[in-house]
Amino acid sequence: MTGFGRGSAATAAWLAKVELSTVNRKQAEVVVQLPRELAEMDARIRKLVQSTVSRGRVQVNISLEPTQGAASAVRVDGALASAFEAAFTQLSGLIGRELHPSAADYLRQPGILAVSSREVDTEAAWEAIQLALDEALSQLTTMRSREGADLLADFQSRLAGLDGLRQRIAVGAPERPLRQRELLLKRLREGALGLDLADERVLKELALFADRCDITEELTRLESHCAKFREYMLAAEPPGRALDFLCQEIFREFNTIGAKANDADIAQTIVEAKTELEKIREQVQNVE
């Protein structure tokens, strides 16, 4: 599911800022962007994020700054600066006119001003990052929960529609094998094939064919799958993968019913059911 969260936290030494954003993805993927000197924290950050988000692509952006009063990371080489100025004085004597270096000259000279790499105490930095990350995850979870509530309402509505289509198919299902048997007998009589319709072998084949048209088992499994779907939706654990699997099973049952029933009205109902189920399957990909 999509979501966004932002958090910040400050300690005596560091100010950490964290931004999280998620987009729909069938599997879990965590992308972490953080300062180079914090690269060793990557695995720790991923673990914390994955303890909350188990599905979707999560973008994690982390910035870390020293708090006010922290030592400057800019180093001035005083000896080199003095030598640089002395060189200008010497040059002035050589050419016979006075030269004075500007501030830009000092900045262009390598080594006079140097930005030293920050030495980061990992544990001290993690204290600020963890607090900011927890805040961002809390906001992210709240936003995703609101989306989840909307999806739950949509699923319940569409499941009710599927259940209505299942019940429509179930009307007369127990009598369907008998009707199929009678229809086949009628066609055999009209076909004038010279078969003895009282022959035990013919009657056995007719019974077997009619039995293969029985969809009672598929209707029972459909009812069970829909009940399980509702159960998973209200479970405490992330249900996304389980719901995805159930959608496949429900589709398979409807497909089998359409193939076995050999009935135009049922075929039309199956088309309606598959259309509704496809809408559920698209949304299930967004569920954690």
PyRosetta script that sets phi, psi and omega in degrees:
from pyrosetta import init, pose_from_sequence

init()
pose = pose_from_sequence("MTGFGRGSAATAAWLAKVELSTVNRKQAEVVVQLPRELAEMDARIRKLVQSTVSRGRVQVNISLEPTQGAASAVRVDGALASAFEAAFTQLSGLIGRELHPSAADYLRQPGILAVSSREVDTEAAWEAIQLALDEALSQLTTMRSREGADLLADFQSRLAGLDGLRQRIAVGAPERPLRQRELLLKRLREGALGLDLADERVLKELALFADRCDITEELTRLESHCAKFREYMLAAEPPGRALDFLCQEIFREFNTIGAKANDADIAQTIVEAKTELEKIREQVQNVE")
pose.set_psi(1, 155.7)
pose.set_omega(1, -179.8)
pose.set_phi(2, -82.4)
pose.set_psi(2, 153.6)
pose.set_omega(2, 179.6)
pose.set_phi(3, -177.8)
pose.set_psi(3, 166.6)
pose.set_omega(3, 179.1)
pose.set_phi(4, -147.3)
pose.set_psi(4, 143.7)
pose.set_omega(4, 177.2)
pose.set_phi(5, -148.9)
pose.set_psi(5, 143.7)
pose.set_omega(5, 179.4)
pose.set_phi(6, -133.3)
pose.set_psi(6, 139.5)
pose.set_omega(6, 178.8)
pose.set_phi(7, -146.3)
pose.set_psi(7, 152.5)
pose.set_omega(7, 175.5)
pose.set_phi(8, -144.4)
pose.set_psi(8, 150.3)
pose.set_omega(8, 179.9)
pose.set_phi(9, -155.1)
pose.set_psi(9, 145.6)
pose.set_omega(9, -179.0)
pose.set_phi(10, -127.7)
pose.set_psi(10, 140.7)
pose.set_omega(10, 172.6)
pose.set_phi(11, -118.7)
pose.set_psi(11, -172.9)
pose.set_omega(11, -179.5)
pose.set_phi(12, -62.1)
pose.set_psi(12, -28.4)
pose.set_omega(12, -174.7)
pose.set_phi(13, -108.1)
pose.set_psi(13, -32.1)
pose.set_omega(13, -169.0)
pose.set_phi(14, -134.4)
pose.set_psi(14, 150.0)
pose.set_omega(14, 171.5)
pose.set_phi(15, -116.7)
pose.set_psi(15, 118.9)
pose.set_omega(15, -178.6)
pose.set_phi(16, -111.6)
pose.set_psi(16, 139.1)
pose.set_omega(16, 175.9)
pose.set_phi(17, -127.4)
pose.set_psi(17, 133.7)
pose.set_omega(17, -176.8)
pose.set_phi(18, -130.6)
pose.set_psi(18, 135.1)
pose.set_omega(18, 172.5)
pose.set_phi(19, -125.9)
pose.set_psi(19, 132.9)
pose.set_omega(19, 178.8)
pose.set_phi(20, -122.0)
pose.set_psi(20, 138.6)
pose.set_omega(20, 173.0)
pose.set_phi(21, -141.4)
pose.set_psi(21, 141.5)
pose.set_omega(21, -179.0)
pose.set_phi(22, -127.2)
pose.set_psi(22, 145.8)
pose.set_omega(22, 173.2)
pose.set_phi(23, -130.5)
pose.set_psi(23, 163.0)
pose.set_omega(23, -175.6)
pose.set_phi(24, -67.1)
pose.set_psi(24, 135.8)
pose.set_omega(24, 176.7)
pose.set_phi(25, -158.8)
pose.set_psi(25, 139.1)
pose.set_omega(25, -175.6)
pose.set_phi(26, -63.7)
pose.set_psi(26, -38.9)
pose.set_omega(26, 179.3)
pose.set_phi(27, -106.2)
pose.set_psi(27, 173.8)
pose.set_omega(27, 178.3)
pose.set_phi(28, -89.6)
pose.set_psi(28, 134.0)
pose.set_omega(28, 177.8)
pose.set_phi(29, -145.2)
pose.set_psi(29, 124.5)
pose.set_omega(29, -179.7)
pose.set_phi(30, -117.3)
pose.set_psi(30, 122.5)
pose.set_omega(30, 178.4)
pose.set_phi(31, -112.9)
pose.set_psi(31, 120.2)
pose.set_omega(31, -175.5)
pose.set_phi(32, -112.6)
pose.set_psi(32, 127.8)
pose.set_omega(32, 173.4)
pose.set_phi(33, -118.7)
pose.set_psi(33, 119.1)
pose.set_omega(33, -178.0)
pose.set_phi(34, -149.1)
pose.set_psi(34, 162.9)
pose.set_omega(34, -179.8)
pose.set_phi(35, -56.2)
pose.set_psi(35, 149.5)
pose.set_omega(35, -175.2)
pose.set_phi(36, -57.9)
pose.set_psi(36, -37.9)
pose.set_omega(36, -176.9)
pose.set_phi(37, -70.5)
pose.set_psi(37, -7.8)
pose.set_omega(37, 178.8)
pose.set_phi(38, -107.5)
pose.set_psi(38, 15.2)
pose.set_omega(38, -174.4)
pose.set_phi(39, -56.5)
pose.set_psi(39, -31.8)
pose.set_omega(39, -178.4)
pose.set_phi(40, -67.7)
pose.set_psi(40, -13.3)
pose.set_omega(40, 179.6)
pose.set_phi(41, -85.3)
pose.set_psi(41, -5.7)
pose.set_omega(41, -173.8)
pose.set_phi(42, -52.9)
pose.set_psi(42, -51.1)
pose.set_omega(42, -177.6)
pose.set_phi(43, -63.4)
pose.set_psi(43, -38.6)
pose.set_omega(43, -179.9)
pose.set_phi(44, -65.4)
pose.set_psi(44, -40.2)
pose.set_omega(44, 179.3)
pose.set_phi(45, -67.1)
pose.set_psi(45, -44.7)
pose.set_omega(45, 179.0)
pose.set_phi(46, -58.5)
pose.set_psi(46, -43.3)
pose.set_omega(46, -178.2)
pose.set_phi(47, -61.6)
pose.set_psi(47, -42.7)
pose.set_omega(47, -179.3)
pose.set_phi(48, -66.5)
pose.set_psi(48, -41.5)
pose.set_omega(48, 179.4)
pose.set_phi(49, -66.2)
pose.set_psi(49, -43.3)
pose.set_omega(49, -177.3)
pose.set_phi(50, -71.1)
pose.set_psi(50, -16.3)
pose.set_omega(50, 174.2)
pose.set_phi(51, -72.5)
pose.set_psi(51, -16.8)
pose.set_omega(51, 179.1)
pose.set_phi(52, -108.9)
pose.set_psi(52, -37.4)
pose.set_omega(52, -175.9)
pose.set_phi(53, -115.0)
pose.set_psi(53, 119.3)
pose.set_omega(53, -177.6)
pose.set_phi(54, -110.3)
pose.set_psi(54, -3.6)
pose.set_omega(54, -179.4)
pose.set_phi(55, -152.3)
pose.set_psi(55, 139.1)
pose.set_omega(55, -179.2)
pose.set_phi(56, 112.3)
pose.set_psi(56, 167.7)
pose.set_omega(56, 177.6)
pose.set_phi(57, -97.4)
pose.set_psi(57, 123.1)
pose.set_omega(57, -177.2)
pose.set_phi(58, -112.2)
pose.set_psi(58, 123.3)
pose.set_omega(58, 175.5)
pose.set_phi(59, -100.4)
pose.set_psi(59, 122.3)
pose.set_omega(59, -178.5)
pose.set_phi(60, -115.5)
pose.set_psi(60, 117.5)
pose.set_omega(60, 177.4)
pose.set_phi(61, -114.1)
pose.set_psi(61, 124.0)
pose.set_omega(61, -176.4)
pose.set_phi(62, -126.9)
pose.set_psi(62, 131.7)
pose.set_omega(62, 173.0)
pose.set_phi(63, -124.1)
pose.set_psi(63, 147.4)
pose.set_omega(63, -177.4)
pose.set_phi(64, -135.6)
pose.set_psi(64, 127.0)
pose.set_omega(64, 179.5)
pose.set_phi(65, -130.7)
pose.set_psi(65, 146.2)
pose.set_omega(65, 174.8)
pose.set_phi(66, -69.1)
pose.set_psi(66, 144.1)
pose.set_omega(66, 178.5)
pose.set_phi(67, -71.5)
pose.set_psi(67, 165.5)
pose.set_omega(67, -178.7)
pose.set_phi(68, -59.0)
pose.set_psi(68, 140.2)
pose.set_omega(68, -179.7)
pose.set_phi(69, 93.6)
pose.set_psi(69, -6.5)
pose.set_omega(69, 178.0)
pose.set_phi(70, -71.0)
pose.set_psi(70, 153.3)
pose.set_omega(70, -178.1)
pose.set_phi(71, -61.5)
pose.set_psi(71, 142.9)
pose.set_omega(71, -180.0)
pose.set_phi(72, -69.2)
pose.set_psi(72, 145.3)
pose.set_omega(72, 178.6)
pose.set_phi(73, -92.4)
pose.set_psi(73, 4.1)
pose.set_omega(73, 180.0)
pose.set_phi(74, -96.2)
pose.set_psi(74, 127.6)
pose.set_omega(74, -178.6)
pose.set_phi(75, -110.3)
pose.set_psi(75, 134.0)
pose.set_omega(75, 179.1)
pose.set_phi(76, -108.0)
pose.set_psi(76, 126.3)
pose.set_omega(76, 177.2)
pose.set_phi(77, -93.3)
pose.set_psi(77, 93.2)
pose.set_omega(77, -176.2)
pose.set_phi(78, -63.0)
pose.set_psi(78, -39.7)
pose.set_omega(78, -178.8)
pose.set_phi(79, -63.5)
pose.set_psi(79, -41.5)
pose.set_omega(79, 179.3)
pose.set_phi(80, -67.9)
pose.set_psi(80, -37.1)
pose.set_omega(80, 178.2)
pose.set_phi(81, -64.3)
pose.set_psi(81, -42.6)
pose.set_omega(81, 178.8)
pose.set_phi(82, -64.2)
pose.set_psi(82, -41.0)
pose.set_omega(82, 179.4)
pose.set_phi(83, -65.9)
pose.set_psi(83, -35.7)
pose.set_omega(83, 179.1)
pose.set_phi(84, -64.3)
pose.set_psi(84, -43.0)
pose.set_omega(84, 179.5)
pose.set_phi(85, -68.7)
pose.set_psi(85, -38.3)
pose.set_omega(85, 178.3)
pose.set_phi(86, -63.1)
pose.set_psi(86, -35.1)
pose.set_omega(86, 178.5)
pose.set_phi(87, -64.4)
pose.set_psi(87, -35.8)
pose.set_omega(87, 178.1)
pose.set_phi(88, -68.1)
pose.set_psi(88, -37.4)
pose.set_omega(88, 178.1)
pose.set_phi(89, -64.0)
pose.set_psi(89, -43.8)
pose.set_omega(89, 178.2)
pose.set_phi(90, -63.4)
pose.set_psi(90, -40.3)
pose.set_omega(90, 179.3)
pose.set_phi(91, -64.9)
pose.set_psi(91, -35.7)
pose.set_omega(91, 178.1)
pose.set_phi(92, -60.8)
pose.set_psi(92, -41.2)
pose.set_omega(92, 179.3)
pose.set_phi(93, -67.8)
pose.set_psi(93, -34.3)
pose.set_omega(93, -177.9)
pose.set_phi(94, -69.8)
pose.set_psi(94, -37.4)
pose.set_omega(94, -175.5)
pose.set_phi(95, -99.3)
pose.set_psi(95, -5.9)
pose.set_omega(95, 174.4)
pose.set_phi(96, 82.5)
pose.set_psi(96, 16.9)
pose.set_omega(96, 173.7)
pose.set_phi(97, -148.0)
pose.set_psi(97, 152.0)
pose.set_omega(97, -171.2)
pose.set_phi(98, -80.3)
pose.set_psi(98, 131.7)
pose.set_omega(98, 177.7)
pose.set_phi(99, -121.2)
pose.set_psi(99, 139.7)
pose.set_omega(99, 177.6)
pose.set_phi(100, -128.1)
pose.set_psi(100, 125.6)
pose.set_omega(100, 178.8)
pose.set_phi(101, -68.8)
pose.set_psi(101, 140.8)
pose.set_omega(101, 176.6)
pose.set_phi(102, -90.7)
pose.set_psi(102, 173.0)
pose.set_omega(102, 178.6)
pose.set_phi(103, -61.7)
pose.set_psi(103, -36.2)
pose.set_omega(103, 179.6)
pose.set_phi(104, -63.4)
pose.set_psi(104, -33.7)
pose.set_omega(104, 178.2)
pose.set_phi(105, -63.8)
pose.set_psi(105, -40.9)
pose.set_omega(105, 178.8)
pose.set_phi(106, -65.6)
pose.set_psi(106, -40.5)
pose.set_omega(106, -178.0)
pose.set_phi(107, -67.8)
pose.set_psi(107, -32.8)
pose.set_omega(107, -178.9)
pose.set_phi(108, -77.0)
pose.set_psi(108, -21.0)
pose.set_omega(108, -178.5)
pose.set_phi(109, -77.1)
pose.set_psi(109, 114.0)
pose.set_omega(109, -179.0)
pose.set_phi(110, -59.6)
pose.set_psi(110, 134.7)
pose.set_omega(110, 173.0)
pose.set_phi(111, 101.0)
pose.set_psi(111, -23.1)
pose.set_omega(111, 179.8)
pose.set_phi(112, -68.1)
pose.set_psi(112, -48.8)
pose.set_omega(112, 173.1)
pose.set_phi(113, -114.0)
pose.set_psi(113, 124.0)
pose.set_omega(113, -178.9)
pose.set_phi(114, -132.4)
pose.set_psi(114, 135.5)
pose.set_omega(114, 176.2)
pose.set_phi(115, -93.9)
pose.set_psi(115, 110.0)
pose.set_omega(115, -178.7)
pose.set_phi(116, -79.2)
pose.set_psi(116, 146.4)
pose.set_omega(116, 178.1)
pose.set_phi(117, -66.2)
pose.set_psi(117, 140.1)
pose.set_omega(117, -178.1)
pose.set_phi(118, -70.7)
pose.set_psi(118, 135.3)
pose.set_omega(118, 172.3)
pose.set_phi(119, -95.9)
pose.set_psi(119, 110.6)
pose.set_omega(119, -173.7)
pose.set_phi(120, -103.7)
pose.set_psi(120, 125.5)
pose.set_omega(120, 171.4)
pose.set_phi(121, -77.1)
pose.set_psi(121, 110.0)
pose.set_omega(121, -172.3)
pose.set_phi(122, -56.5)
pose.set_psi(122, -46.7)
pose.set_omega(122, -177.2)
pose.set_phi(123, -66.8)
pose.set_psi(123, -38.5)
pose.set_omega(123, 177.9)
pose.set_phi(124, -66.1)
pose.set_psi(124, -39.9)
pose.set_omega(124, 178.1)
pose.set_phi(125, -68.5)
pose.set_psi(125, -39.2)
pose.set_omega(125, -179.2)
pose.set_phi(126, -62.5)
pose.set_psi(126, -32.1)
pose.set_omega(126, 179.1)
pose.set_phi(127, -58.7)
pose.set_psi(127, -43.1)
pose.set_omega(127, 179.3)
pose.set_phi(128, -75.1)
pose.set_psi(128, -41.5)
pose.set_omega(128, -177.7)
pose.set_phi(129, -64.0)
pose.set_psi(129, -42.6)
pose.set_omega(129, -178.4)
pose.set_phi(130, -62.7)
pose.set_psi(130, -42.3)
pose.set_omega(130, 178.7)
pose.set_phi(131, -62.5)
pose.set_psi(131, -43.9)
pose.set_omega(131, 179.6)
pose.set_phi(132, -67.0)
pose.set_psi(132, -38.4)
pose.set_omega(132, -180.0)
pose.set_phi(133, -67.5)
pose.set_psi(133, -39.4)
pose.set_omega(133, 177.3)
pose.set_phi(134, -61.9)
pose.set_psi(134, -41.0)
pose.set_omega(134, 178.9)
pose.set_phi(135, -64.9)
pose.set_psi(135, -43.7)
pose.set_omega(135, 179.8)
pose.set_phi(136, -64.4)
pose.set_psi(136, -40.8)
pose.set_omega(136, 178.6)
pose.set_phi(137, -64.8)
pose.set_psi(137, -36.3)
pose.set_omega(137, 178.3)
pose.set_phi(138, -64.1)
pose.set_psi(138, -44.7)
pose.set_omega(138, 177.8)
pose.set_phi(139, -64.5)
pose.set_psi(139, -41.3)
pose.set_omega(139, 179.6)
pose.set_phi(140, -61.2)
pose.set_psi(140, -45.5)
pose.set_omega(140, -179.2)
pose.set_phi(141, -62.8)
pose.set_psi(141, -40.8)
pose.set_omega(141, 178.9)
pose.set_phi(142, -60.9)
pose.set_psi(142, -44.3)
pose.set_omega(142, -179.4)
pose.set_phi(143, -67.2)
pose.set_psi(143, -41.4)
pose.set_omega(143, 179.8)
pose.set_phi(144, -69.0)
pose.set_psi(144, -31.0)
pose.set_omega(144, 178.2)
pose.set_phi(145, -66.5)
pose.set_psi(145, -38.3)
pose.set_omega(145, 177.3)
pose.set_phi(146, -63.7)
pose.set_psi(146, -41.6)
pose.set_omega(146, 177.4)
pose.set_phi(147, -65.3)
pose.set_psi(147, -38.7)
pose.set_omega(147, 178.6)
pose.set_phi(148, -61.9)
pose.set_psi(148, -37.8)
pose.set_omega(148, 178.6)
pose.set_phi(149, -64.0)
pose.set_psi(149, -39.1)
pose.set_omega(149, 177.4)
pose.set_phi(150, -65.7)
pose.set_psi(150, -41.1)
pose.set_omega(150, 178.9)
pose.set_phi(151, -65.2)
pose.set_psi(151, -38.7)
pose.set_omega(151, 178.9)
pose.set_phi(152, -59.6)
pose.set_psi(152, -46.0)
pose.set_omega(152, 179.2)
pose.set_phi(153, -62.2)
pose.set_psi(153, -40.0)
pose.set_omega(153, 179.9)
pose.set_phi(154, -66.0)
pose.set_psi(154, -43.6)
pose.set_omega(154, 179.4)
pose.set_phi(155, -62.1)
pose.set_psi(155, -43.6)
pose.set_omega(155, -178.8)
pose.set_phi(156, -61.8)
pose.set_psi(156, -40.2)
pose.set_omega(156, 179.1)
pose.set_phi(157, -65.1)
pose.set_psi(157, -45.1)
pose.set_omega(157, -177.9)
pose.set_phi(158, -71.3)
pose.set_psi(158, -34.2)
pose.set_omega(158, 176.1)
pose.set_phi(159, -64.5)
pose.set_psi(159, -38.5)
pose.set_omega(159, 176.7)
pose.set_phi(160, -61.2)
pose.set_psi(160, -39.1)
pose.set_omega(160, 176.7)
pose.set_phi(161, -64.9)
pose.set_psi(161, -41.6)
pose.set_omega(161, 177.3)
pose.set_phi(162, -63.4)
pose.set_psi(162, -39.2)
pose.set_omega(162, 180.0)
pose.set_phi(163, -64.6)
pose.set_psi(163, -37.9)
pose.set_omega(163, 176.9)
pose.set_phi(164, -64.2)
pose.set_psi(164, -38.2)
pose.set_omega(164, 177.6)
pose.set_phi(165, -68.1)
pose.set_psi(165, -37.8)
pose.set_omega(165, 177.0)
pose.set_phi(166, -62.3)
pose.set_psi(166, -42.6)
pose.set_omega(166, 179.7)
pose.set_phi(167, -66.5)
pose.set_psi(167, -34.2)
pose.set_omega(167, 177.2)
pose.set_phi(168, -62.8)
pose.set_psi(168, -40.3)
pose.set_omega(168, 178.6)
pose.set_phi(169, -69.4)
pose.set_psi(169, -34.9)
pose.set_omega(169, -175.0)
pose.set_phi(170, -69.8)
pose.set_psi(170, -19.8)
pose.set_omega(170, 179.5)
pose.set_phi(171, -63.1)
pose.set_psi(171, 120.3)
pose.set_omega(171, 179.2)
pose.set_phi(172, 79.3)
pose.set_psi(172, 4.7)
pose.set_omega(172, -179.7)
pose.set_phi(173, -58.7)
pose.set_psi(173, -40.2)
pose.set_omega(173, -179.7)
pose.set_phi(174, -62.7)
pose.set_psi(174, -30.7)
pose.set_omega(174, -178.0)
pose.set_phi(175, -88.0)
pose.set_psi(175, -8.6)
pose.set_omega(175, -174.0)
pose.set_phi(176, -62.5)
pose.set_psi(176, -42.7)
pose.set_omega(176, 178.4)
pose.set_phi(177, -59.1)
pose.set_psi(177, -39.6)
pose.set_omega(177, 179.3)
pose.set_phi(178, -65.3)
pose.set_psi(178, -41.9)
pose.set_omega(178, 179.0)
pose.set_phi(179, -64.6)
pose.set_psi(179, -37.6)
pose.set_omega(179, 178.2)
pose.set_phi(180, -64.9)
pose.set_psi(180, -39.6)
pose.set_omega(180, 178.7)
pose.set_phi(181, -63.8)
pose.set_psi(181, -44.6)
pose.set_omega(181, 179.9)
pose.set_phi(182, -65.6)
pose.set_psi(182, -38.1)
pose.set_omega(182, 179.3)
pose.set_phi(183, -64.4)
pose.set_psi(183, -40.6)
pose.set_omega(183, 178.6)
pose.set_phi(184, -65.8)
pose.set_psi(184, -41.6)
pose.set_omega(184, 177.7)
pose.set_phi(185, -59.9)
pose.set_psi(185, -41.9)
pose.set_omega(185, 180.0)
pose.set_phi(186, -62.9)
pose.set_psi(186, -42.0)
pose.set_omega(186, 179.9)
pose.set_phi(187, -66.7)
pose.set_psi(187, -36.7)
pose.set_omega(187, 178.6)
pose.set_phi(188, -66.6)
pose.set_psi(188, -38.5)
pose.set_omega(188, 178.9)
pose.set_phi(189, -65.8)
pose.set_psi(189, -43.8)
pose.set_omega(189, -177.7)
pose.set_phi(190, -70.4)
pose.set_psi(190, -24.6)
pose.set_omega(190, -178.8)
pose.set_phi(191, -76.9)
pose.set_psi(191, -14.5)
pose.set_omega(191, 179.1)
pose.set_phi(192, 49.1)
pose.set_psi(192, 53.0)
pose.set_omega(192, -177.7)
pose.set_phi(193, -87.6)
pose.set_psi(193, -3.4)
pose.set_omega(193, 179.6)
pose.set_phi(194, 77.5)
pose.set_psi(194, 20.3)
pose.set_omega(194, 179.3)
pose.set_phi(195, -87.8)
pose.set_psi(195, 145.7)
pose.set_omega(195, 173.7)
pose.set_phi(196, -84.8)
pose.set_psi(196, 103.1)
pose.set_omega(196, -175.9)
pose.set_phi(197, -69.5)
pose.set_psi(197, -11.0)
pose.set_omega(197, 176.1)
pose.set_phi(198, -90.5)
pose.set_psi(198, -5.8)
pose.set_omega(198, -179.9)
pose.set_phi(199, -62.4)
pose.set_psi(199, 134.0)
pose.set_omega(199, -176.9)
pose.set_phi(200, -60.3)
pose.set_psi(200, -35.8)
pose.set_omega(200, -178.9)
pose.set_phi(201, -68.0)
pose.set_psi(201, -39.2)
pose.set_omega(201, 177.8)
pose.set_phi(202, -65.3)
pose.set_psi(202, -43.1)
pose.set_omega(202, -180.0)
pose.set_phi(203, -64.8)
pose.set_psi(203, -34.9)
pose.set_omega(203, 179.2)
pose.set_phi(204, -66.5)
pose.set_psi(204, -44.2)
pose.set_omega(204, 178.6)
pose.set_phi(205, -63.7)
pose.set_psi(205, -39.1)
pose.set_omega(205, 177.8)
pose.set_phi(206, -63.2)
pose.set_psi(206, -41.6)
pose.set_omega(206, 179.6)
pose.set_phi(207, -64.5)
pose.set_psi(207, -41.0)
pose.set_omega(207, 179.9)
pose.set_phi(208, -65.6)
pose.set_psi(208, -41.6)
pose.set_omega(208, 179.3)
pose.set_phi(209, -64.8)
pose.set_psi(209, -42.9)
pose.set_omega(209, 179.4)
pose.set_phi(210, -63.9)
pose.set_psi(210, -35.9)
pose.set_omega(210, 179.8)
pose.set_phi(211, -66.6)
pose.set_psi(211, -34.5)
pose.set_omega(211, 178.7)
pose.set_phi(212, -68.2)
pose.set_psi(212, -16.1)
pose.set_omega(212, 177.2)
pose.set_phi(213, -89.0)
pose.set_psi(213, -1.4)
pose.set_omega(213, -179.2)
pose.set_phi(214, -74.4)
pose.set_psi(214, 123.9)
pose.set_omega(214, -177.2)
pose.set_phi(215, -111.0)
pose.set_psi(215, 13.7)
pose.set_omega(215, -177.9)
pose.set_phi(216, -60.5)
pose.set_psi(216, -42.0)
pose.set_omega(216, -178.5)
pose.set_phi(217, -62.7)
pose.set_psi(217, -43.5)
pose.set_omega(217, -179.9)
pose.set_phi(218, -65.3)
pose.set_psi(218, -38.6)
pose.set_omega(218, 178.5)
pose.set_phi(219, -65.0)
pose.set_psi(219, -37.7)
pose.set_omega(219, 177.9)
pose.set_phi(220, -65.0)
pose.set_psi(220, -43.0)
pose.set_omega(220, 179.4)
pose.set_phi(221, -66.9)
pose.set_psi(221, -36.4)
pose.set_omega(221, 176.6)
pose.set_phi(222, -58.9)
pose.set_psi(222, -46.4)
pose.set_omega(222, 179.2)
pose.set_phi(223, -60.3)
pose.set_psi(223, -41.5)
pose.set_omega(223, 179.5)
pose.set_phi(224, -65.4)
pose.set_psi(224, -43.1)
pose.set_omega(224, -179.4)
pose.set_phi(225, -63.5)
pose.set_psi(225, -41.7)
pose.set_omega(225, -179.9)
pose.set_phi(226, -65.8)
pose.set_psi(226, -39.1)
pose.set_omega(226, 177.2)
pose.set_phi(227, -64.1)
pose.set_psi(227, -40.6)
pose.set_omega(227, 179.5)
pose.set_phi(228, -67.8)
pose.set_psi(228, -35.4)
pose.set_omega(228, 177.3)
pose.set_phi(229, -59.2)
pose.set_psi(229, -46.6)
pose.set_omega(229, 179.5)
pose.set_phi(230, -64.3)
pose.set_psi(230, -37.4)
pose.set_omega(230, -179.9)
pose.set_phi(231, -64.5)
pose.set_psi(231, -43.9)
pose.set_omega(231, -179.9)
pose.set_phi(232, -66.5)
pose.set_psi(232, -35.7)
pose.set_omega(232, -179.3)
pose.set_phi(233, -60.5)
pose.set_psi(233, -32.0)
pose.set_omega(233, -176.3)
pose.set_phi(234, -99.3)
pose.set_psi(234, 5.5)
pose.set_omega(234, -178.7)
pose.set_phi(235, -75.4)
pose.set_psi(235, 159.3)
pose.set_omega(235, -179.9)
pose.set_phi(236, -75.8)
pose.set_psi(236, -30.1)
pose.set_omega(236, -178.9)
pose.set_phi(237, -80.0)
pose.set_psi(237, 152.5)
pose.set_omega(237, 176.7)
pose.set_phi(238, -58.0)
pose.set_psi(238, 124.2)
pose.set_omega(238, -172.1)
pose.set_phi(239, -99.3)
pose.set_psi(239, 0.7)
pose.set_omega(239, -168.9)
pose.set_phi(240, -50.9)
pose.set_psi(240, -52.9)
pose.set_omega(240, -176.2)
pose.set_phi(241, -67.5)
pose.set_psi(241, -37.3)
pose.set_omega(241, 178.8)
pose.set_phi(242, -65.2)
pose.set_psi(242, -41.1)
pose.set_omega(242, 178.7)
pose.set_phi(243, -66.7)
pose.set_psi(243, -36.6)
pose.set_omega(243, 177.6)
pose.set_phi(244, -61.8)
pose.set_psi(244, -42.8)
pose.set_omega(244, 178.6)
pose.set_phi(245, -64.8)
pose.set_psi(245, -42.9)
pose.set_omega(245, -179.5)
pose.set_phi(246, -64.3)
pose.set_psi(246, -35.3)
pose.set_omega(246, 176.4)
pose.set_phi(247, -60.6)
pose.set_psi(247, -40.8)
pose.set_omega(247, 178.1)
pose.set_phi(248, -63.3)
pose.set_psi(248, -41.4)
pose.set_omega(248, -179.2)
pose.set_phi(249, -68.3)
pose.set_psi(249, -40.9)
pose.set_omega(249, 178.1)
pose.set_phi(250, -63.1)
pose.set_psi(250, -43.2)
pose.set_omega(250, 178.1)
pose.set_phi(251, -60.2)
pose.set_psi(251, -42.2)
pose.set_omega(251, -179.2)
pose.set_phi(252, -62.5)
pose.set_psi(252, -40.7)
pose.set_omega(252, -179.1)
pose.set_phi(253, -66.7)
pose.set_psi(253, -43.7)
pose.set_omega(253, 177.4)
pose.set_phi(254, -62.5)
pose.set_psi(254, -39.1)
pose.set_omega(254, 179.8)
pose.set_phi(255, -63.9)
pose.set_psi(255, -42.3)
pose.set_omega(255, 179.3)
pose.set_phi(256, -65.7)
pose.set_psi(256, -41.2)
pose.set_omega(256, 178.0)
pose.set_phi(257, -59.8)
pose.set_psi(257, -44.5)
pose.set_omega(257, 179.8)
pose.set_phi(258, -62.1)
pose.set_psi(258, -36.6)
pose.set_omega(258, -179.3)
pose.set_phi(259, -74.1)
pose.set_psi(259, -36.5)
pose.set_omega(259, -174.9)
pose.set_phi(260, -83.8)
pose.set_psi(260, -34.7)
pose.set_omega(260, -170.1)
pose.set_phi(261, -69.0)
pose.set_psi(261, -35.4)
pose.set_omega(261, 179.5)
pose.set_phi(262, 54.4)
pose.set_psi(262, 50.9)
pose.set_omega(262, -174.7)
pose.set_phi(263, -140.2)
pose.set_psi(263, 130.8)
pose.set_omega(263, -175.7)
pose.set_phi(264, -65.2)
pose.set_psi(264, -41.8)
pose.set_omega(264, -179.5)
pose.set_phi(265, -64.8)
pose.set_psi(265, -42.5)
pose.set_omega(265, 179.1)
pose.set_phi(266, -65.7)
pose.set_psi(266, -39.2)
pose.set_omega(266, 178.9)
pose.set_phi(267, -59.2)
pose.set_psi(267, -40.3)
pose.set_omega(267, 178.7)
pose.set_phi(268, -66.8)
pose.set_psi(268, -40.2)
pose.set_omega(268, 178.2)
pose.set_phi(269, -64.8)
pose.set_psi(269, -38.3)
pose.set_omega(269, 178.7)
pose.set_phi(270, -62.2)
pose.set_psi(270, -39.4)
pose.set_omega(270, 178.2)
pose.set_phi(271, -61.3)
pose.set_psi(271, -44.3)
pose.set_omega(271, 178.1)
pose.set_phi(272, -61.6)
pose.set_psi(272, -42.5)
pose.set_omega(272, -178.4)
pose.set_phi(273, -64.8)
pose.set_psi(273, -43.3)
pose.set_omega(273, -179.9)
pose.set_phi(274, -65.2)
pose.set_psi(274, -37.0)
pose.set_omega(274, 178.0)
pose.set_phi(275, -62.9)
pose.set_psi(275, -43.8)
pose.set_omega(275, 179.3)
pose.set_phi(276, -68.0)
pose.set_psi(276, -40.2)
pose.set_omega(276, -179.2)
pose.set_phi(277, -65.9)
pose.set_psi(277, -35.9)
pose.set_omega(277, 179.0)
pose.set_phi(278, -63.1)
pose.set_psi(278, -35.8)
pose.set_omega(278, 176.4)
pose.set_phi(279, -65.2)
pose.set_psi(279, -38.1)
pose.set_omega(279, 177.0)
pose.set_phi(280, -66.7)
pose.set_psi(280, -43.0)
pose.set_omega(280, -178.3)
pose.set_phi(281, -62.2)
pose.set_psi(281, -37.3)
pose.set_omega(281, 178.2)
pose.set_phi(282, -63.4)
pose.set_psi(282, -41.0)
pose.set_omega(282, -178.6)
pose.set_phi(283, -75.1)
pose.set_psi(283, -30.3)
pose.set_omega(283, -179.9)
pose.set_phi(284, -61.6)
pose.set_psi(284, -30.2)
pose.set_omega(284, 179.0)
pose.set_phi(285, -63.1)
pose.set_psi(285, -17.4)
pose.set_omega(285, -179.3)
pose.set_phi(286, -93.7)
pose.set_psi(286, -3.0)
pose.set_omega(286, -175.4)
pose.set_phi(287, -93.4)
pose.set_psi(287, 134.8)
pose.set_omega(287, 179.1)
pose.set_phi(288, -71.3)
pose.dump_pdb("model.pdb")
